[in-house]
Amino acid sequence: NPDEHVNREAIIYINRVSDFLFVAARAVNDNGNADVLWIPGKNR
């Protein structure tokens, strides 16, 4: 709803948590292999 106010600090916090989770997942998944490049529509 466009009339609802979202706490700015909550948005910042959620953004930081998502950054942390992304980096943590990359660290856990790191096994020396290169990342797989995703090309839209290639596997269709």
C-alpha distance matrix in Angstrom:
0.0 3.8 5.5 5.7 9.0 10.4 14.2 16.1 18.9 17.0 16.0 19.6 21.0 19.2 20.4 23.9 24.0 23.1 25.8 28.2 27.6 28.2 31.4 32.6 32.2 34.1 36.8 37.2 37.4 39.8 43.1 44.6 43.3 41.5 37.9 37.5 36.1 33.5 34.1 31.5 33.3 36.6 36.7 35.9
3.8 0.0 3.8 5.6 8.0 10.0 13.6 14.8 18.2 16.9 15.5 18.9 20.9 19.5 20.2 23.7 24.4 23.5 25.8 28.5 28.3 28.6 31.7 33.2 33.0 34.7 37.3 38.1 38.3 40.4 43.8 45.1 43.8 41.8 38.2 37.9 36.3 33.8 34.3 31.9 33.9 37.2 37.7 37.0
5.5 3.8 0.0 3.8 6.6 9.7 12.9 14.8 18.1 17.1 16.5 19.8 21.6 20.7 21.8 25.0 25.7 25.4 27.8 30.2 30.2 30.9 33.7 35.1 35.2 37.0 39.5 40.2 40.7 42.9 46.3 47.7 46.6 44.7 41.2 41.1 39.6 37.2 37.9 35.5 37.6 40.8 41.2 40.6
5.7 5.6 3.8 0.0 3.8 6.5 9.8 12.3 15.1 13.8 13.7 17.1 18.4 17.6 19.2 22.2 22.7 22.6 25.2 27.3 27.3 28.3 31.1 32.2 32.5 34.5 36.8 37.4 38.1 40.4 43.9 45.4 44.5 42.8 39.4 39.5 38.4 36.1 37.1 35.0 37.2 40.2 40.4 40.0
9.0 8.0 6.6 3.8 0.0 3.8 6.5 8.8 11.7 11.1 11.1 14.2 15.8 15.6 17.0 19.8 20.6 21.0 23.2 25.3 25.7 26.9 29.4 30.5 31.2 33.1 35.1 36.0 37.0 39.0 42.6 44.0 43.4 41.8 38.5 38.9 37.9 35.9 37.1 35.3 37.8 40.7 41.0 41.0
10.4 10.0 9.7 6.5 3.8 0.0 3.8 6.1 8.7 7.5 7.5 10.8 12.1 11.8 13.4 16.1 16.8 17.3 19.6 21.5 22.0 23.3 25.7 26.8 27.6 29.5 31.5 32.3 33.4 35.4 39.0 40.5 40.0 38.5 35.3 35.9 35.0 33.3 34.8 33.2 35.9 38.5 38.8 39.0
14.2 13.6 12.9 9.8 6.5 3.8 0.0 3.8 5.5 5.3 6.6 8.9 10.0 10.9 12.7 14.6 15.6 16.8 18.8 20.3 21.3 22.9 24.8 25.8 27.1 29.1 30.6 31.6 33.0 34.9 38.6 40.0 39.9 38.5 35.5 36.5 35.9 34.5 36.2 35.0 37.9 40.2 40.6 41.1
16.1 14.8 14.8 12.3 8.8 6.1 3.8 0.0 3.8 5.4 5.2 6.3 8.6 10.0 10.7 12.5 14.4 15.5 16.7 18.6 20.1 21.3 23.0 24.4 25.9 27.4 28.9 30.4 31.7 33.2 36.9 38.1 38.0 36.4 33.6 34.8 34.0 32.8 34.6 33.6 36.7 39.0 39.6 40.3
18.9 18.2 18.1 15.1 11.7 8.7 5.5 3.8 0.0 3.8 5.4 5.1 6.0 8.5 9.8 10.5 12.2 14.1 15.3 16.4 18.2 19.9 21.2 22.3 24.1 25.8 26.9 28.3 30.0 31.5 35.2 36.5 36.8 35.5 32.9 34.4 33.9 33.1 35.2 34.6 37.7 39.7 40.1 41.1
17.0 16.9 17.1 13.8 11.1 7.5 5.3 5.4 3.8 0.0 3.8 5.4 5.0 6.1 8.5 9.8 10.4 12.2 14.2 15.2 16.3 18.2 20.0 20.7 22.2 24.3 25.6 26.5 28.2 30.0 33.7 35.3 35.4 34.2 31.4 32.6 32.4 31.3 33.4 32.6 35.6 37.6 37.7 38.6
16.0 15.5 16.5 13.7 11.1 7.5 6.6 5.2 5.4 3.8 0.0 3.8 5.4 5.2 6.1 8.7 9.9 10.6 12.3 14.3 15.3 16.5 18.5 19.8 21.0 22.7 24.4 25.6 26.8 28.5 32.2 33.5 33.4 31.9 28.9 30.0 29.5 28.3 30.3 29.4 32.5 34.5 34.9 35.8
19.6 18.9 19.8 17.1 14.2 10.8 8.9 6.3 5.1 5.4 3.8 0.0 3.8 5.5 5.1 6.2 8.7 9.9 10.6 12.4 14.3 15.4 16.7 18.3 20.0 21.3 22.7 24.3 25.8 27.1 30.8 31.9 32.1 30.6 28.0 29.5 29.0 28.3 30.5 30.1 33.4 35.2 35.7 36.9
21.0 20.9 21.6 18.4 15.8 12.1 10.0 8.6 6.0 5.0 5.4 3.8 0.0 3.8 5.4 5.1 6.2 8.6 9.9 10.6 12.3 14.2 15.5 16.3 18.2 20.0 21.0 22.3 24.1 25.7 29.4 30.8 31.2 30.2 27.6 29.3 29.3 28.7 31.2 30.9 34.1 35.7 35.9 37.2
19.2 19.5 20.7 17.6 15.6 11.8 10.9 10.0 8.5 6.1 5.2 5.5 3.8 0.0 3.8 5.5 5.1 6.1 8.6 9.8 10.4 12.2 14.3 15.1 16.2 18.3 19.8 20.8 22.2 24.1 27.7 29.4 29.4 28.3 25.5 26.8 26.8 25.8 28.3 27.8 30.9 32.5 32.5 33.8
20.4 20.2 21.8 19.2 17.0 13.4 12.7 10.7 9.8 8.5 6.1 5.1 5.4 3.8 0.0 3.8 5.5 5.1 6.2 8.7 9.9 10.6 12.5 14.2 15.4 16.7 18.5 20.0 21.1 22.6 26.3 27.5 27.4 26.0 23.2 24.6 24.3 23.6 26.0 25.7 29.0 30.5 31.0 32.4
23.9 23.7 25.0 22.2 19.8 16.1 14.6 12.5 10.5 9.8 8.7 6.2 5.1 5.5 3.8 0.0 3.8 5.4 5.0 6.2 8.6 9.9 10.7 12.1 14.2 15.5 16.5 18.2 19.9 21.0 24.8 26.0 26.4 25.3 23.0 24.9 25.0 24.8 27.5 27.7 31.1 32.3 32.6 34.4
24.0 24.4 25.7 22.7 20.6 16.8 15.6 14.4 12.2 10.4 9.9 8.7 6.2 5.1 5.5 3.8 0.0 3.8 5.4 5.0 6.1 8.6 9.9 10.3 12.1 14.2 15.2 16.2 18.0 19.7 23.4 25.1 25.5 24.8 22.4 24.2 24.7 24.4 27.3 27.4 30.6 31.7 31.6 33.3
23.1 23.5 25.4 22.6 21.0 17.3 16.8 15.5 14.1 12.2 10.6 9.9 8.6 6.1 5.1 5.4 3.8 0.0 3.8 5.4 5.1 6.1 8.6 9.7 10.4 12.3 14.2 15.2 16.3 18.1 21.8 23.4 23.3 22.3 19.5 21.0 21.3 20.7 23.6 23.6 26.8 27.9 27.9 29.6
25.8 25.8 27.8 25.2 23.2 19.6 18.8 16.7 15.3 14.2 12.3 10.6 9.9 8.6 6.2 5.0 5.4 3.8 0.0 3.8 5.5 5.2 6.3 8.6 10.0 10.8 12.4 14.3 15.4 16.5 20.3 21.4 21.5 20.4 17.9 19.9 20.2 20.2 23.2 23.7 27.1 27.9 28.3 30.3
28.2 28.5 30.2 27.3 25.3 21.5 20.3 18.6 16.4 15.2 14.3 12.4 10.6 9.8 8.7 6.2 5.0 5.4 3.8 0.0 3.8 5.4 5.2 6.0 8.5 9.9 10.5 12.1 14.0 15.2 18.9 20.4 21.1 20.6 18.6 20.9 21.8 22.1 25.4 26.2 29.4 30.0 30.0 32.2
27.6 28.3 30.2 27.3 25.7 22.0 21.3 20.1 18.2 16.3 15.3 14.3 12.3 10.4 9.9 8.6 6.1 5.1 5.5 3.8 0.0 3.8 5.5 5.0 6.0 8.5 9.8 10.4 11.9 13.9 17.5 19.5 19.8 19.5 17.2 19.1 20.3 20.3 23.6 24.3 27.3 27.8 27.4 29.6
28.2 28.6 30.9 28.3 26.9 23.3 22.9 21.3 19.9 18.2 16.5 15.4 14.2 12.2 10.6 9.9 8.6 6.1 5.2 5.4 3.8 0.0 3.8 5.5 5.2 6.3 8.7 10.1 10.6 12.2 15.8 17.3 17.2 16.4 13.9 15.8 16.7 16.9 20.2 21.1 24.3 24.6 24.6 26.9
31.4 31.7 33.7 31.1 29.4 25.7 24.8 23.0 21.2 20.0 18.5 16.7 15.5 14.3 12.5 10.7 9.9 8.6 6.3 5.2 5.5 3.8 0.0 3.8 5.4 5.1 6.2 8.7 9.8 10.4 14.2 15.4 16.0 15.4 13.7 16.4 17.6 18.5 22.0 23.4 26.6 26.6 26.7 29.3
32.6 33.2 35.1 32.2 30.5 26.8 25.8 24.4 22.3 20.7 19.8 18.3 16.3 15.1 14.2 12.1 10.3 9.7 8.6 6.0 5.0 5.5 3.8 0.0 3.8 5.4 5.1 6.2 8.5 9.8 13.3 15.4 16.4 16.7 15.2 17.8 19.6 20.4 24.1 25.4 28.4 28.2 27.8 30.5
32.2 33.0 35.2 32.5 31.2 27.6 27.1 25.9 24.1 22.2 21.0 20.0 18.2 16.2 15.4 14.2 12.1 10.4 10.0 8.5 6.0 5.2 5.4 3.8 0.0 3.8 5.4 5.1 6.0 8.4 11.7 14.1 14.4 14.7 12.8 14.9 17.0 17.5 21.2 22.5 25.2 25.0 24.3 27.0
34.1 34.7 37.0 34.5 33.1 29.5 29.1 27.4 25.8 24.3 22.7 21.3 20.0 18.3 16.7 15.5 14.2 12.3 10.8 9.9 8.5 6.3 5.1 5.4 3.8 0.0 3.8 5.5 5.1 5.9 9.6 11.1 11.4 11.4 9.8 12.5 14.6 15.9 19.6 21.4 24.3 23.7 23.5 26.4
36.8 37.3 39.5 36.8 35.1 31.5 30.6 28.9 26.9 25.6 24.4 22.7 21.0 19.8 18.5 16.5 15.2 14.2 12.4 10.5 9.8 8.7 6.2 5.1 5.4 3.8 0.0 3.8 5.5 5.2 8.7 10.4 12.0 12.8 12.3 15.4 17.7 19.3 23.1 25.1 27.9 27.1 26.8 29.8
37.2 38.1 40.2 37.4 36.0 32.3 31.6 30.4 28.3 26.5 25.6 24.3 22.3 20.8 20.0 18.2 16.2 15.2 14.3 12.1 10.4 10.1 8.7 6.2 5.1 5.5 3.8 0.0 3.8 5.6 8.2 11.1 12.4 13.9 13.4 15.9 18.7 20.0 23.8 25.5 28.0 27.2 26.3 29.3
37.4 38.3 40.7 38.1 37.0 33.4 33.0 31.7 30.0 28.2 26.8 25.8 24.1 22.2 21.1 19.9 18.0 16.3 15.4 14.0 11.9 10.6 9.8 8.5 6.0 5.1 5.5 3.8 0.0 3.8 6.1 9.0 9.4 10.8 10.1 12.4 15.4 16.8 20.5 22.5 24.8 23.7 22.8 26.0
39.8 40.4 42.9 40.4 39.0 35.4 34.9 33.2 31.5 30.0 28.5 27.1 25.7 24.1 22.6 21.0 19.7 18.1 16.5 15.2 13.9 12.2 10.4 9.8 8.4 5.9 5.2 5.6 3.8 0.0 3.8 5.7 7.1 8.8 9.2 12.2 15.2 17.4 21.0 23.5 26.0 24.5 24.1 27.5
43.1 43.8 46.3 43.9 42.6 39.0 38.6 36.9 35.2 33.7 32.2 30.8 29.4 27.7 26.3 24.8 23.4 21.8 20.3 18.9 17.5 15.8 14.2 13.3 11.7 9.6 8.7 8.2 6.1 3.8 0.0 3.8 5.6 8.7 10.2 12.9 16.3 18.6 22.1 24.8 26.9 25.0 24.4 27.9
44.6 45.1 47.7 45.4 44.0 40.5 40.0 38.1 36.5 35.3 33.5 31.9 30.8 29.4 27.5 26.0 25.1 23.4 21.4 20.4 19.5 17.3 15.4 15.4 14.1 11.1 10.4 11.1 9.0 5.7 3.8 0.0 3.8 6.7 9.3 12.3 15.4 18.3 21.5 24.6 26.8 24.7 24.5 28.2
43.3 43.8 46.6 44.5 43.4 40.0 39.9 38.0 36.8 35.4 33.4 32.1 31.2 29.4 27.4 26.4 25.5 23.3 21.5 21.1 19.8 17.2 16.0 16.4 14.4 11.4 12.0 12.4 9.4 7.1 5.6 3.8 0.0 3.8 6.5 8.9 12.1 15.0 18.1 21.3 23.3 21.0 20.8 24.5
41.5 41.8 44.7 42.8 41.8 38.5 38.5 36.4 35.5 34.2 31.9 30.6 30.2 28.3 26.0 25.3 24.8 22.3 20.4 20.6 19.5 16.4 15.4 16.7 14.7 11.4 12.8 13.9 10.8 8.8 8.7 6.7 3.8 0.0 3.8 6.5 9.0 12.3 15.3 18.6 20.9 18.7 19.2 22.8
37.9 38.2 41.2 39.4 38.5 35.3 35.5 33.6 32.9 31.4 28.9 28.0 27.6 25.5 23.2 23.0 22.4 19.5 17.9 18.6 17.2 13.9 13.7 15.2 12.8 9.8 12.3 13.4 10.1 9.2 10.2 9.3 6.5 3.8 0.0 3.8 6.2 9.1 12.4 15.5 18.0 16.3 16.7 20.2
37.5 37.9 41.1 39.5 38.9 35.9 36.5 34.8 34.4 32.6 30.0 29.5 29.3 26.8 24.6 24.9 24.2 21.0 19.9 20.9 19.1 15.8 16.4 17.8 14.9 12.5 15.4 15.9 12.4 12.2 12.9 12.3 8.9 6.5 3.8 0.0 3.8 6.2 9.4 12.4 14.6 12.7 13.0 16.6
36.1 36.3 39.6 38.4 37.9 35.0 35.9 34.0 33.9 32.4 29.5 29.0 29.3 26.8 24.3 25.0 24.7 21.3 20.2 21.8 20.3 16.7 17.6 19.6 17.0 14.6 17.7 18.7 15.4 15.2 16.3 15.4 12.1 9.0 6.2 3.8 0.0 3.8 6.3 9.7 12.3 10.7 12.1 15.3
33.5 33.8 37.2 36.1 35.9 33.3 34.5 32.8 33.1 31.3 28.3 28.3 28.7 25.8 23.6 24.8 24.4 20.7 20.2 22.1 20.3 16.9 18.5 20.4 17.5 15.9 19.3 20.0 16.8 17.4 18.6 18.3 15.0 12.3 9.1 6.2 3.8 0.0 3.8 6.3 9.1 8.3 9.5 12.4
34.1 34.3 37.9 37.1 37.1 34.8 36.2 34.6 35.2 33.4 30.3 30.5 31.2 28.3 26.0 27.5 27.3 23.6 23.2 25.4 23.6 20.2 22.0 24.1 21.2 19.6 23.1 23.8 20.5 21.0 22.1 21.5 18.1 15.3 12.4 9.4 6.3 3.8 0.0 3.8 6.4 5.7 8.2 10.5
31.5 31.9 35.5 35.0 35.3 33.2 35.0 33.6 34.6 32.6 29.4 30.1 30.9 27.8 25.7 27.7 27.4 23.6 23.7 26.2 24.3 21.1 23.4 25.4 22.5 21.4 25.1 25.5 22.5 23.5 24.8 24.6 21.3 18.6 15.5 12.4 9.7 6.3 3.8 0.0 3.8 5.6 7.8 8.8
33.3 33.9 37.6 37.2 37.8 35.9 37.9 36.7 37.7 35.6 32.5 33.4 34.1 30.9 29.0 31.1 30.6 26.8 27.1 29.4 27.3 24.3 26.6 28.4 25.2 24.3 27.9 28.0 24.8 26.0 26.9 26.8 23.3 20.9 18.0 14.6 12.3 9.1 6.4 3.8 0.0 3.8 5.6 5.4
36.6 37.2 40.8 40.2 40.7 38.5 40.2 39.0 39.7 37.6 34.5 35.2 35.7 32.5 30.5 32.3 31.7 27.9 27.9 30.0 27.8 24.6 26.6 28.2 25.0 23.7 27.1 27.2 23.7 24.5 25.0 24.7 21.0 18.7 16.3 12.7 10.7 8.3 5.7 5.6 3.8 0.0 3.8 5.7
36.7 37.7 41.2 40.4 41.0 38.8 40.6 39.6 40.1 37.7 34.9 35.7 35.9 32.5 31.0 32.6 31.6 27.9 28.3 30.0 27.4 24.6 26.7 27.8 24.3 23.5 26.8 26.3 22.8 24.1 24.4 24.5 20.8 19.2 16.7 13.0 12.1 9.5 8.2 7.8 5.6 3.8 0.0 3.8
35.9 37.0 40.6 40.0 41.0 39.0 41.1 40.3 41.1 38.6 35.8 36.9 37.2 33.8 32.4 34.4 33.3 29.6 30.3 32.2 29.6 26.9 29.3 30.5 27.0 26.4 29.8 29.3 26.0 27.5 27.9 28.2 24.5 22.8 20.2 16.6 15.3 12.4 10.5 8.8 5.4 5.7 3.8 0.0
